[in-house]
Amino acid sequence: MKILDLGTIESDSPLLIFGGPYSNLEATQALLSEAKKRNIPSTRIICTGDIAAYCADPRKTSEVLKESGVYAIQGNCEQSLMNQEDDCNCGFDGDSACSIIAKQWFNHCQKEMTNDIRDWYRSLPDYISFSYGGKKFTVVHGSFTNINEFIFSSDSEETKLKQIEASNSDAIICGHNGIPSTQIWGDKCWHNAGAIGMPANDGTPRGWYSLIKSNTQGTISFEHHALDYDHQTAQKKVIENNLPRGYADCLETGLWPSIDILPDAEKNLTGKALDPQTINWSV
């Protein structure tokens, strides 16, 4: 287990959190441009993993993020690719539609890999920890105890609090499931910034990222922001590389090609556009 401890990050400016670049070069470039517009340096940006996945540019996306200097953790995709395994270890059920179509995009990612990228993936930590606004945060991919565990907003408070306790922190920032959410229970918090490389199954082509801010009123705010980008070009590349058409369509429609992994509560939100929102945590 490799943990990168960033120590105390000064709370005088925001942190930018994002996950799931998913080989989407256009979304990744748009995210970095957004950070530049907001004057957020790479030392205050964290990626929750799954750099390479569904879209057409795993090598270029990885190279851009590596060169950017942002912090990132290993997702299950990075672990599988760096170890040259046979599948993505995404946590899909073996007979699910997600599992069946994953083989095609995963093979594309493996062919695009270089030794330099694999070495960079190996250098990434499993977790990142830091203190901000008087609270201790741990960044994980799926959960603290399982890299490919899907934990959704509708999953139990007990499940999340156990993970927070296991991480010995006040808050967990996770990725993996691709849907943004923030939940607060007193002095504990669970936050998912969502993904930039694929829509959130909300019927729009947008990706999602978040800003975490601390203010003098004794609150930490979690701002969920939509990311608009050139999704038409990303879609065209997926089609040209003969990758699963369902993911190409998703980049336009905002609807996942399969919702097998979703709990019923999240399934019922399919196609309902998410709104940017801010959740405040009194600390």
N, C-alpha and C positions, 0 to 999 in steps of 0.2 A: 504494500500500500504506500503510495507516494503522495504526500500532502505538501502543497506549496502554501506557506504561511506568509501573507502579505503584511502582517502586523496591523497596526492602526492606520487606517486611511483617513486623512484629514477630511472633515465633513464640510469644508468650505465650498465644495462644488459637487455636481452630481456624479454618480456612477452610471455607466451604460451597460445593460445586460442584454444579451441575445443568445439564441440557440439555433440549431438546425440550419446551417448554411446549405446543407444537402447538395453540394456541387453546383449550386446556383450562383454563377459568377456575377450576373447582373444584380441580384439581390445583395450579394456581399459587397460589391462596389458601392451600391446605393447606401448601405448601412454605414460604411466608412465615410462616405461623403456627408451623410447626416451628422455623424460625430464631428467632422471637421467644421461644419456650419455652426454647430453648437459649442465649438471650442473645447471639446472633450478629448484629452490626449489618450494615447493608447494605454497608458498606465492606469487609466480609470475605466477601461473597457474589458469585459469578461464574456467569453463564449462558453456556453454550457455543453458543447460537444456536438457530435454528428456533423462534422465538417463536410465529409464526402458521403453522398447517398444518391437520391433519386434522379438528379438532373445530369446535365451533359458534361460539366467541367470540373471533375474532382481534382485533377492535377492543378489547374490554374487557380481554382478557388483556394486550395491548400496553400499554394505559393503566395497568393495575395495576402492571406491571413498571416502566414509566417513572416512575411516581409513587413507587415503592418506593426508588429510588436505587441498586439493585444494579448492579454492573458487568455488561455483556453485550457480546458480539461479534456481528457480522453472520453469520448463517447464509445458505445459498443461498436460503432462502425470503425472508428480509428483502431480499436484493439483488434478487430477481426482483420482489417486490412494490413496492419503492421505485422501481424503474425501469419499472413497469407493463408487464412482459414478458408473453409469452403462456403461459409454463409455469413450473413451480417450479424447474427446473434441479436436481432432486434427484439426478441421476446414474443414474436408472433406464434400463434398455434400452428403446428406443422401442416394442417390441412386448410388453413385459412387462405383467402384470396391474397392477403398481404404477403404471406410466406411464399406463395407460388410465383407472384410477379417480382418478388425481391431478388430472385436468382438472376434475372436479366440485368437489372441495374447494378447488382453487386459484381457481376462478372465484368461489366464495363469499368467499374471503379478499379478492380484489380489490374486490368490491362493498362489503365492510365497511371498507376502508381510508379514512382521512382524510388530508388534507395534513399535519396535525400528526404523525400516526403515521409517514408516509413520511419527513418531515423528521427525526424521531427516529431512524428506522432509518439514515438517511444519516449521522447524527452518531456512530453506533457504529463502533468500530474493527474492522479485519480481524483483529487479533491483540491479545492482552494479554500483557505480560511482567511478571515480578516475581521477586524473590528471597525465599525462605522457608526457614528451617532450614538455611541455608548452601548451598542449591541454587537454580539458575536455572530457572524454569518459563516455558514459552510456551503460551498457550491458543489453540487453533485450532478450526476447525469440523470439516472433514473431515480434511485433512492440511495441513502447512505450505505445500505447493506446489500444492494443488488443493482448493478449498473444498468440492467435492461428492464427494471420493474416499471410498469406503467402505473403512475399514481395521478388520478384525475381529481378535479375539483369536487366531484360528487363522492369520492371515496371518503371513508370515515375520518373524523377528527382524531380518533384513537390511533389509526394507522400513521398519520402524519406526526402526531406528538411523540410516538415511539421512535420514529426516525430522527426527530429533532433531539430527543434525549440521547439516542445512541451516538449522535454526532457531537455531543457536549457543546451545543451552541444554542443561541436564542432563535435563530432563523435558518431555514434551509432555502437555498435557491436551487431549483432543479430545471431539467430540460426534458428531453425524450418524447413527451407525449404531443408536443406541437400546438397546444392550446393555452393561451395566456390566462393566468388567474392569480389572485392574491387572497389569502385567507389569514385572519388574525384571531387568536384566542388569548386575550390578556397580554402576557409578556412573551408570547411565542408567535411565530409567523412562518407561513409557507408561501413561497413565491415562485411562479413560473413565468418567464418573460415571453414564452411562445417561441415560434420559429420564424426565420426570415425567408427560408428557401422554398417553403410550401405554404399555401393558405391554411387557415385554421378551421377548414370545413364549414365556413360561415357564408358561403355563396359570394365571396368577393375575392379578387386576386391578390389582396394585400398580404404582406407578412407582418410580423409583430416583434417589437422589442420593448424594453422598459428603461426608465430612468428612476434611480433611487436617489432621493434627496433628504438631507437632514436640515432642520431649521431651528432657529433660536426659541421657538415655542414648545420645544420638547417633543416634536413629532418627527417620524421618518415617513416620507411619502413614497408610494410606489405608483409611478405614472405609466400606464400602458399606452403605447403609441403604435399606430398603424404605419407600415412602411410601403409606400408606393414606389414602384420601380418598373423597368422595361420588361414586363413579364412576357410580352409577345416575342422578343428575341430569345428569351430563355426557353419558351415553348417551342419555337422553331428549331432550336438546337436539339431538344429532346427528340423531336420527330425525325430530324436528319440523322441522328445517331441510332435510330431504330430501337429506342428505349420504350418502355411500356406506355402505350397510348393513354392509359388511364391517368398517369401522372402528367402527361402533356396537356390533357383536357383540364385537369385540376388547376393548372397554372392560370387558365383562363376563367373557368367556371367557379373556382373556389370550393369545389366539392371533391372530397376524397374518393378515389376509385373503390375503396372498401372501407366500411366502418366496423369491421369485425371486432376490432380491439376496444371499441368504445362501450362504456357502461350505458344503460338505458337512458339515464339523464342527459348524457352528452349526445347520444343518438337523436334524442328529441330536439336538440338545438341545431341539427344539420340544416344548413342553408339560411340560418338566421344571422344577419350581419352583426358583428360585434361592434361596440362603441368604445372609443378611447375613454379611459376612466382613470381616476386617481383614488387610491385607498390610503388613508392616513393611519399610522400606527403610533399611538401615544406611548412614549417611552419615559 
